[in-house]
Amino acid sequence: MPEPPPPKRDWLRPLLGAGTCFLLLQVALWFLVPIVAFFGGRMMAITMPMLLAATVANALAMAIFESRPFSDIGLHWAGGTRYNLLAGCALGVAAAALVILPPVALGMAHFAAVPDADISWRAALFLPVLLFCGAMGEEIAFRGFVLQYLIRGWKPWIAIVSTGVLFGWLHNDNPSATLLSDCNTALFGILFGVVLLRSHDLWLPIGLHFGWNCALPFLGVEVSGLTIRVAGYELVWKSGKLWSGGMYGPEASVLTSAVLLILFFAVWKLPVRKGHAWLLDAVPLKTLPEPAEPPAL
């Protein structure tokens, strides 16, 4: 007896849910950014409002459309969470080092002291906290309810590519953004979506996002067009903008484009601990192979 055809996907409801969540996010950002900027300054305004707004928007969207708690978007702290988070951080730091250190070794760039650098060790210790909040906020905003709800009705790769392109396009307002920086950022967004699909939790993409963002300023380069001084040195390039990324930083360079290809292969092969994301677990997905079981930490 032939198997019944699979049920047709509902394209409209996922789009309505994701759109509602994204609209709530924008409203919350519009309200929070000026307040945080007034009381906390520029770095606080770049990082904290996104985390707060994404949390509120995702919590409301989960309650409205699924009647589920906020943590069901993949934020449960389970047995494999620590491994996924640390593995993501390590991979992000390694990727950043792979973009910066080989050019230094080949004489394409060198580290130089920053004259009269006013570096506070307290600020250097607090910066990773802010960058972690920023990375977590962006992952909840783009790879939380929005992406996961789209996957419920769309083919996973369509949802991942669509949200990745949106992620790259929204970074076009960053200082000194270029077409290459937008493309690389979109590829990062797609990469984080693939990571989510492999791990079924947000901790692995959060770790990868944070590791990359945190390593760059400590390597003396810009992060998405932002100059963040945490050390008394900077990276001075002898090569052109195609290699250095110019004022935007390495994310606008062909070196990052090449490292992104390596990252896609690495996250495909990386052993992960499968977490719990209700929106993904409720629908069987056969788009990626089951990850190998990693060693216990």
WOMOCOR-V752354 format. One record per pair of residues at least 24 apart in sequence whose C-alpha atoms are under 10 Angstrom apart, sorted by sequence separation. I is the first residue (numbers start at 1). J is the second residue. D is the distance in whole Angstrom. If there is no record, write none. Layout:
BEGIN
i & j & d
I & J & D
I & J & D
END
This chain:
BEGIN
i & j & d
25 & 49 & 10
26 & 50 & 9
28 & 52 & 8
29 & 53 & 6
142 & 166 & 9
143 & 167 & 10
162 & 186 & 9
164 & 188 & 7
165 & 189 & 7
166 & 190 & 10
221 & 245 & 10
222 & 246 & 9
223 & 247 & 10
224 & 248 & 6
225 & 249 & 6
270 & 294 & 9
271 & 295 & 9
25 & 50 & 8
28 & 53 & 5
29 & 54 & 9
142 & 167 & 7
161 & 186 & 8
164 & 189 & 4
165 & 190 & 8
221 & 246 & 10
222 & 247 & 7
223 & 248 & 7
224 & 249 & 6
225 & 250 & 9
25 & 51 & 10
27 & 53 & 8
28 & 54 & 8
141 & 167 & 10
161 & 187 & 9
163 & 189 & 7
164 & 190 & 5
221 & 247 & 9
222 & 248 & 6
223 & 249 & 6
224 & 250 & 8
225 & 251 & 9
25 & 52 & 9
26 & 53 & 8
28 & 55 & 10
162 & 189 & 9
163 & 190 & 7
164 & 191 & 8
221 & 248 & 9
222 & 249 & 5
223 & 250 & 8
224 & 251 & 7
225 & 252 & 9
25 & 53 & 5
26 & 54 & 9
28 & 56 & 8
29 & 57 & 10
161 & 189 & 8
162 & 190 & 8
164 & 192 & 8
221 & 249 & 6
222 & 250 & 7
223 & 251 & 8
224 & 252 & 8
24 & 53 & 8
25 & 54 & 6
28 & 57 & 8
138 & 167 & 9
160 & 189 & 8
161 & 190 & 6
164 & 193 & 7
220 & 249 & 10
221 & 250 & 7
222 & 251 & 9
223 & 252 & 10
24 & 54 & 8
25 & 55 & 9
27 & 57 & 9
160 & 190 & 6
161 & 191 & 9
163 & 193 & 8
25 & 56 & 8
26 & 57 & 9
159 & 190 & 9
160 & 191 & 9
22 & 54 & 9
24 & 56 & 8
25 & 57 & 5
160 & 192 & 9
161 & 193 & 8
217 & 249 & 10
21 & 54 & 9
24 & 57 & 5
25 & 58 & 8
157 & 190 & 9
160 & 193 & 5
161 & 194 & 10
216 & 249 & 9
23 & 57 & 8
24 & 58 & 8
159 & 193 & 9
160 & 194 & 7
216 & 250 & 8
21 & 56 & 9
22 & 57 & 7
216 & 251 & 10
21 & 57 & 5
22 & 58 & 9
24 & 60 & 8
157 & 193 & 9
160 & 196 & 10
20 & 57 & 9
21 & 58 & 6
24 & 61 & 9
156 & 193 & 9
157 & 194 & 9
160 & 197 & 9
20 & 58 & 10
21 & 59 & 9
156 & 194 & 9
21 & 60 & 8
22 & 61 & 9
185 & 224 & 9
18 & 58 & 10
20 & 60 & 10
21 & 61 & 6
157 & 197 & 10
20 & 61 & 7
21 & 62 & 9
156 & 197 & 8
19 & 61 & 10
182 & 224 & 10
18 & 61 & 8
21 & 64 & 10
181 & 224 & 8
17 & 61 & 7
20 & 64 & 10
21 & 65 & 10
181 & 225 & 9
17 & 62 & 9
20 & 65 & 10
148 & 193 & 9
143 & 189 & 9
147 & 193 & 8
151 & 197 & 10
17 & 64 & 9
18 & 65 & 10
142 & 189 & 8
143 & 190 & 10
177 & 224 & 8
178 & 225 & 10
17 & 65 & 7
148 & 196 & 9
176 & 224 & 9
177 & 225 & 7
16 & 65 & 10
17 & 66 & 10
143 & 192 & 8
144 & 193 & 10
147 & 196 & 10
148 & 197 & 9
174 & 223 & 10
175 & 224 & 8
176 & 225 & 6
139 & 189 & 9
142 & 192 & 9
143 & 193 & 6
174 & 224 & 7
175 & 225 & 5
176 & 226 & 9
14 & 65 & 9
138 & 189 & 10
142 & 193 & 9
143 & 194 & 10
174 & 225 & 6
175 & 226 & 7
13 & 65 & 9
143 & 195 & 10
144 & 196 & 9
148 & 200 & 10
172 & 224 & 10
173 & 225 & 10
174 & 226 & 8
175 & 227 & 10
139 & 192 & 8
143 & 196 & 7
171 & 224 & 8
139 & 193 & 9
143 & 197 & 10
171 & 225 & 10
208 & 263 & 10
139 & 196 & 10
144 & 201 & 9
143 & 201 & 10
144 & 202 & 7
143 & 202 & 7
208 & 267 & 10
140 & 202 & 7
143 & 205 & 9
180 & 242 & 9
205 & 267 & 10
139 & 202 & 7
140 & 203 & 10
143 & 206 & 10
188 & 251 & 10
204 & 267 & 10
139 & 203 & 9
181 & 245 & 8
75 & 140 & 9
140 & 205 & 10
180 & 245 & 9
74 & 140 & 9
136 & 202 & 8
139 & 205 & 7
140 & 206 & 9
184 & 250 & 10
185 & 251 & 7
73 & 140 & 8
136 & 203 & 8
139 & 206 & 6
178 & 245 & 9
181 & 248 & 8
184 & 251 & 6
185 & 252 & 9
138 & 206 & 9
139 & 207 & 10
177 & 245 & 9
178 & 246 & 10
181 & 249 & 9
183 & 251 & 9
184 & 252 & 7
188 & 256 & 10
199 & 267 & 10
204 & 272 & 8
74 & 143 & 10
75 & 144 & 9
136 & 205 & 9
137 & 206 & 9
176 & 245 & 9
177 & 246 & 9
178 & 247 & 10
181 & 250 & 9
182 & 251 & 9
183 & 252 & 8
184 & 253 & 8
188 & 257 & 10
191 & 260 & 8
195 & 264 & 9
198 & 267 & 8
204 & 273 & 9
73 & 143 & 9
74 & 144 & 7
135 & 205 & 9
136 & 206 & 5
139 & 209 & 8
176 & 246 & 8
177 & 247 & 8
178 & 248 & 8
181 & 251 & 6
182 & 252 & 8
184 & 254 & 9
187 & 257 & 8
191 & 261 & 10
194 & 264 & 8
198 & 268 & 8
204 & 274 & 10
73 & 144 & 6
74 & 145 & 9
135 & 206 & 6
136 & 207 & 8
138 & 209 & 9
139 & 210 & 10
176 & 247 & 6
177 & 248 & 6
180 & 251 & 8
181 & 252 & 4
185 & 256 & 10
204 & 275 & 10
72 & 144 & 9
73 & 145 & 6
134 & 206 & 10
135 & 207 & 8
175 & 247 & 8
176 & 248 & 5
177 & 249 & 9
180 & 252 & 5
181 & 253 & 7
184 & 256 & 7
185 & 257 & 10
188 & 260 & 7
191 & 263 & 8
192 & 264 & 9
195 & 267 & 7
198 & 270 & 9
199 & 271 & 9
200 & 272 & 10
201 & 273 & 9
203 & 275 & 9
71 & 144 & 10
72 & 145 & 9
73 & 146 & 10
133 & 206 & 9
135 & 208 & 9
136 & 209 & 8
175 & 248 & 7
176 & 249 & 9
178 & 251 & 10
179 & 252 & 8
180 & 253 & 7
181 & 254 & 9
184 & 257 & 6
187 & 260 & 7
191 & 264 & 6
194 & 267 & 8
195 & 268 & 8
198 & 271 & 9
199 & 272 & 6
200 & 273 & 9
201 & 274 & 7
202 & 275 & 9
70 & 144 & 10
74 & 148 & 10
132 & 206 & 8
135 & 209 & 6
136 & 210 & 8
174 & 248 & 8
177 & 251 & 9
178 & 252 & 7
180 & 254 & 8
183 & 257 & 9
184 & 258 & 10
187 & 261 & 9
190 & 264 & 9
194 & 268 & 8
198 & 272 & 8
199 & 273 & 6
200 & 274 & 6
201 & 275 & 5
202 & 276 & 9
70 & 145 & 9
73 & 148 & 8
132 & 207 & 8
134 & 209 & 9
135 & 210 & 5
177 & 252 & 8
178 & 253 & 10
181 & 256 & 9
185 & 260 & 10
188 & 263 & 9
192 & 267 & 9
195 & 270 & 10
198 & 273 & 9
199 & 274 & 5
200 & 275 & 5
201 & 276 & 6
202 & 277 & 8
73 & 149 & 10
134 & 210 & 8
135 & 211 & 9
176 & 252 & 9
180 & 256 & 10
181 & 257 & 9
184 & 260 & 8
188 & 264 & 9
191 & 267 & 8
198 & 274 & 7
199 & 275 & 6
200 & 276 & 6
201 & 277 & 6
132 & 209 & 8
133 & 210 & 9
135 & 212 & 10
180 & 257 & 9
187 & 264 & 9
191 & 268 & 10
195 & 272 & 9
197 & 274 & 10
198 & 275 & 9
199 & 276 & 8
200 & 277 & 5
201 & 278 & 10
131 & 209 & 9
132 & 210 & 5
135 & 213 & 8
196 & 274 & 10
199 & 277 & 9
200 & 278 & 9
131 & 210 & 7
132 & 211 & 9
134 & 213 & 9
135 & 214 & 9
196 & 275 & 10
200 & 279 & 9
201 & 280 & 9
130 & 210 & 10
131 & 211 & 9
197 & 277 & 10
200 & 280 & 7
51 & 132 & 10
52 & 133 & 9
55 & 136 & 10
129 & 210 & 10
131 & 212 & 10
132 & 213 & 9
196 & 277 & 9
200 & 281 & 8
47 & 129 & 10
48 & 130 & 7
51 & 133 & 6
52 & 134 & 10
54 & 136 & 9
55 & 137 & 7
58 & 140 & 7
62 & 144 & 10
128 & 210 & 8
131 & 213 & 7
132 & 214 & 8
44 & 127 & 10
47 & 130 & 6
48 & 131 & 9
50 & 133 & 8
51 & 134 & 6
54 & 137 & 6
57 & 140 & 9
58 & 141 & 7
62 & 145 & 7
66 & 149 & 10
128 & 211 & 9
131 & 214 & 6
197 & 280 & 8
43 & 127 & 9
46 & 130 & 9
47 & 131 & 7
48 & 132 & 10
49 & 133 & 9
50 & 134 & 6
51 & 135 & 8
53 & 137 & 8
54 & 138 & 7
57 & 141 & 8
58 & 142 & 10
61 & 145 & 7
65 & 149 & 9
130 & 214 & 10
196 & 280 & 10
45 & 130 & 10
46 & 131 & 9
47 & 132 & 8
48 & 133 & 6
49 & 134 & 8
50 & 135 & 9
51 & 136 & 6
52 & 137 & 7
53 & 138 & 10
54 & 139 & 9
55 & 140 & 7
56 & 141 & 10
60 & 145 & 10
61 & 146 & 9
128 & 213 & 9
129 & 214 & 9
44 & 130 & 7
47 & 133 & 6
48 & 134 & 6
50 & 136 & 9
51 & 137 & 4
54 & 140 & 6
55 & 141 & 8
58 & 144 & 7
59 & 145 & 9
128 & 214 & 6
43 & 130 & 8
44 & 131 & 9
46 & 133 & 10
47 & 134 & 4
48 & 135 & 10
50 & 137 & 5
51 & 138 & 7
53 & 140 & 10
54 & 141 & 5
58 & 145 & 6
62 & 149 & 9
127 & 214 & 8
128 & 215 & 9
43 & 131 & 9
46 & 134 & 7
47 & 135 & 8
48 & 136 & 10
49 & 137 & 8
50 & 138 & 7
51 & 139 & 9
53 & 141 & 8
54 & 142 & 9
57 & 145 & 9
58 & 146 & 8
61 & 149 & 10
197 & 285 & 9
44 & 133 & 10
45 & 134 & 10
47 & 136 & 9
48 & 137 & 8
50 & 139 & 10
51 & 140 & 8
52 & 141 & 10
55 & 144 & 9
57 & 146 & 10
198 & 287 & 9
44 & 134 & 9
47 & 137 & 8
50 & 140 & 9
51 & 141 & 8
54 & 144 & 9
127 & 217 & 10
197 & 287 & 8
198 & 288 & 7
43 & 134 & 10
47 & 138 & 9
50 & 141 & 8
54 & 145 & 10
197 & 288 & 8
198 & 289 & 8
199 & 290 & 9
198 & 290 & 8
199 & 291 & 8
124 & 217 & 10
194 & 287 & 10
198 & 291 & 7
124 & 218 & 9
194 & 288 & 9
127 & 228 & 9
127 & 229 & 10
127 & 230 & 8
124 & 228 & 10
124 & 229 & 8
125 & 230 & 9
114 & 220 & 10
123 & 229 & 9
124 & 230 & 5
88 & 195 & 9
113 & 220 & 10
123 & 230 & 7
124 & 231 & 8
111 & 219 & 9
112 & 220 & 9
122 & 230 & 10
111 & 220 & 8
120 & 229 & 9
121 & 230 & 8
111 & 221 & 10
119 & 229 & 7
120 & 230 & 8
121 & 231 & 9
118 & 229 & 8
119 & 230 & 6
120 & 231 & 9
117 & 229 & 8
118 & 230 & 9
119 & 231 & 6
91 & 204 & 10
92 & 205 & 9
95 & 208 & 9
117 & 230 & 9
118 & 231 & 9
119 & 232 & 7
89 & 203 & 10
92 & 206 & 10
93 & 207 & 10
94 & 208 & 10
117 & 231 & 8
118 & 232 & 8
84 & 199 & 8
88 & 203 & 8
89 & 204 & 8
92 & 207 & 7
93 & 208 & 8
96 & 211 & 8
97 & 212 & 9
114 & 229 & 9
117 & 232 & 6
25 & 141 & 7
85 & 201 & 10
87 & 203 & 10
88 & 204 & 5
89 & 205 & 9
91 & 207 & 8
92 & 208 & 5
93 & 209 & 9
95 & 211 & 9
96 & 212 & 6
100 & 216 & 9
116 & 232 & 8
117 & 233 & 8
84 & 201 & 9
85 & 202 & 9
86 & 203 & 9
87 & 204 & 7
88 & 205 & 6
89 & 206 & 8
90 & 207 & 8
91 & 208 & 6
92 & 209 & 6
93 & 210 & 9
94 & 211 & 8
95 & 212 & 7
96 & 213 & 8
99 & 216 & 10
114 & 231 & 9
115 & 232 & 8
81 & 199 & 10
84 & 202 & 9
85 & 203 & 5
86 & 204 & 8
87 & 205 & 10
88 & 206 & 7
89 & 207 & 4
90 & 208 & 7
91 & 209 & 9
92 & 210 & 7
93 & 211 & 5
94 & 212 & 8
96 & 214 & 9
97 & 215 & 8
101 & 219 & 9
113 & 231 & 9
114 & 232 & 5
115 & 233 & 9
22 & 141 & 8
80 & 199 & 10
84 & 203 & 6
85 & 204 & 5
88 & 207 & 4
89 & 208 & 5
91 & 210 & 10
92 & 211 & 4
93 & 212 & 5
96 & 215 & 6
97 & 216 & 8
100 & 219 & 7
113 & 232 & 6
114 & 233 & 5
21 & 141 & 9
22 & 142 & 9
81 & 201 & 8
83 & 203 & 9
84 & 204 & 5
85 & 205 & 8
86 & 206 & 10
87 & 207 & 7
88 & 208 & 4
89 & 209 & 7
90 & 210 & 10
91 & 211 & 7
92 & 212 & 4
93 & 213 & 8
95 & 215 & 9
96 & 216 & 6
100 & 220 & 9
112 & 232 & 9
113 & 233 & 4
114 & 234 & 6
21 & 142 & 10
80 & 201 & 10
81 & 202 & 9
82 & 203 & 8
83 & 204 & 8
84 & 205 & 9
85 & 206 & 7
86 & 207 & 6
87 & 208 & 8
88 & 209 & 8
89 & 210 & 6
90 & 211 & 6
91 & 212 & 8
92 & 213 & 8
93 & 214 & 8
94 & 215 & 9
95 & 216 & 10
100 & 221 & 9
111 & 232 & 10
112 & 233 & 5
113 & 234 & 6
114 & 235 & 10
74 & 196 & 9
81 & 203 & 7
82 & 204 & 9
84 & 206 & 9
85 & 207 & 5
86 & 208 & 9
88 & 210 & 8
89 & 211 & 4
90 & 212 & 9
92 & 214 & 9
93 & 215 & 6
97 & 219 & 8
111 & 233 & 6
112 & 234 & 5
113 & 235 & 9
21 & 144 & 10
22 & 145 & 9
78 & 201 & 10
80 & 203 & 10
81 & 204 & 8
84 & 207 & 8
85 & 208 & 8
88 & 211 & 7
89 & 212 & 8
92 & 215 & 8
93 & 216 & 8
96 & 219 & 8
110 & 233 & 10
111 & 234 & 6
112 & 235 & 6
113 & 236 & 10
18 & 142 & 10
21 & 145 & 7
22 & 146 & 7
77 & 201 & 9
84 & 208 & 9
87 & 211 & 10
88 & 212 & 9
89 & 213 & 10
92 & 216 & 10
110 & 234 & 8
111 & 235 & 5
112 & 236 & 7
156 & 280 & 10
21 & 146 & 7
74 & 199 & 9
75 & 200 & 10
76 & 201 & 8
82 & 207 & 10
85 & 210 & 10
86 & 211 & 9
89 & 214 & 9
110 & 235 & 6
111 & 236 & 6
18 & 144 & 10
20 & 146 & 9
74 & 200 & 6
75 & 201 & 6
76 & 202 & 9
77 & 203 & 9
85 & 211 & 10
89 & 215 & 10
109 & 235 & 7
110 & 236 & 5
111 & 237 & 9
18 & 145 & 7
19 & 146 & 8
73 & 200 & 9
74 & 201 & 4
75 & 202 & 6
76 & 203 & 9
109 & 236 & 6
110 & 237 & 7
152 & 279 & 7
17 & 145 & 8
18 & 146 & 4
21 & 149 & 10
73 & 201 & 7
74 & 202 & 5
75 & 203 & 7
108 & 236 & 9
109 & 237 & 4
110 & 238 & 8
151 & 279 & 8
152 & 280 & 7
17 & 146 & 8
18 & 147 & 7
72 & 201 & 9
73 & 202 & 8
74 & 203 & 8
108 & 237 & 6
109 & 238 & 5
148 & 277 & 8
149 & 278 & 10
150 & 279 & 9
151 & 280 & 8
152 & 281 & 10
156 & 285 & 8
16 & 146 & 10
18 & 148 & 9
71 & 201 & 10
107 & 237 & 9
108 & 238 & 5
109 & 239 & 7
148 & 278 & 9
149 & 279 & 6
152 & 282 & 9
153 & 283 & 10
155 & 285 & 10
156 & 286 & 10
157 & 287 & 8
14 & 145 & 10
15 & 146 & 9
18 & 149 & 6
19 & 150 & 10
104 & 235 & 9
107 & 238 & 8
108 & 239 & 6
148 & 279 & 6
149 & 280 & 8
152 & 283 & 7
156 & 287 & 8
14 & 146 & 8
15 & 147 & 10
17 & 149 & 7
18 & 150 & 7
104 & 236 & 9
107 & 239 & 9
108 & 240 & 9
145 & 277 & 10
147 & 279 & 10
148 & 280 & 6
151 & 283 & 9
152 & 284 & 10
155 & 287 & 9
14 & 147 & 9
16 & 149 & 10
17 & 150 & 8
104 & 237 & 9
144 & 277 & 9
147 & 280 & 10
148 & 281 & 10
152 & 285 & 10
14 & 148 & 9
15 & 149 & 8
16 & 150 & 9
103 & 237 & 9
104 & 238 & 10
109 & 243 & 10
145 & 279 & 8
151 & 285 & 9
14 & 149 & 5
15 & 150 & 6
100 & 235 & 9
103 & 238 & 10
108 & 243 & 9
109 & 244 & 9
144 & 279 & 9
13 & 149 & 9
14 & 150 & 5
15 & 151 & 10
103 & 239 & 9
108 & 244 & 9
13 & 150 & 9
14 & 151 & 8
15 & 152 & 10
12 & 150 & 9
14 & 152 & 7
15 & 153 & 8
11 & 150 & 8
13 & 152 & 9
14 & 153 & 6
15 & 154 & 9
10 & 150 & 10
11 & 151 & 10
13 & 153 & 8
14 & 154 & 8
103 & 243 & 9
11 & 152 & 9
12 & 153 & 8
103 & 244 & 9
9 & 151 & 10
10 & 152 & 8
11 & 153 & 5
12 & 154 & 9
9 & 152 & 8
10 & 153 & 5
11 & 154 & 6
9 & 153 & 5
10 & 154 & 8
11 & 155 & 10
99 & 243 & 10
100 & 244 & 9
8 & 153 & 9
9 & 154 & 7
99 & 244 & 10
9 & 155 & 9
100 & 250 & 8
99 & 250 & 7
99 & 251 & 9
103 & 255 & 9
102 & 255 & 10
96 & 250 & 9
99 & 253 & 9
96 & 251 & 10
99 & 254 & 9
100 & 255 & 9
99 & 255 & 6
100 & 256 & 9
98 & 255 & 9
99 & 256 & 6
98 & 256 & 9
99 & 257 & 9
99 & 258 & 9
96 & 256 & 8
98 & 258 & 10
99 & 259 & 7
95 & 256 & 9
98 & 259 & 7
99 & 260 & 10
96 & 259 & 9
95 & 259 & 7
95 & 260 & 8
95 & 262 & 9
95 & 263 & 7
94 & 263 & 10
92 & 263 & 9
91 & 263 & 8
91 & 266 & 8
91 & 267 & 9
88 & 267 & 9
91 & 270 & 10
87 & 267 & 10
88 & 270 & 10
43 & 226 & 10
87 & 270 & 9
87 & 271 & 9
88 & 272 & 10
43 & 228 & 9
87 & 272 & 8
84 & 270 & 10
84 & 271 & 9
85 & 272 & 10
83 & 271 & 10
84 & 272 & 6
83 & 272 & 8
84 & 273 & 6
83 & 273 & 7
84 & 274 & 9
81 & 272 & 9
82 & 273 & 9
84 & 275 & 9
80 & 272 & 8
81 & 273 & 7
80 & 273 & 5
81 & 274 & 9
79 & 273 & 8
80 & 274 & 7
81 & 275 & 7
78 & 273 & 10
79 & 274 & 10
80 & 275 & 7
78 & 274 & 10
79 & 275 & 9
78 & 275 & 7
77 & 275 & 9
78 & 276 & 9
76 & 275 & 8
77 & 276 & 9
75 & 275 & 9
76 & 276 & 7
74 & 275 & 7
75 & 276 & 8
76 & 277 & 8
74 & 276 & 6
75 & 277 & 8
73 & 276 & 8
74 & 277 & 4
72 & 276 & 7
73 & 277 & 5
74 & 278 & 7
71 & 276 & 9
72 & 277 & 5
73 & 278 & 6
74 & 279 & 9
71 & 277 & 8
72 & 278 & 5
73 & 279 & 7
74 & 280 & 9
71 & 278 & 9
72 & 279 & 8
73 & 280 & 9
74 & 281 & 10
72 & 280 & 10
69 & 278 & 10
72 & 281 & 10
68 & 278 & 8
84 & 294 & 10
68 & 279 & 10
83 & 294 & 9
66 & 278 & 9
83 & 295 & 9
66 & 279 & 9
83 & 296 & 8
80 & 294 & 9
83 & 297 & 7
82 & 297 & 9
80 & 296 & 9
62 & 279 & 10
79 & 296 & 10
80 & 297 & 9
END
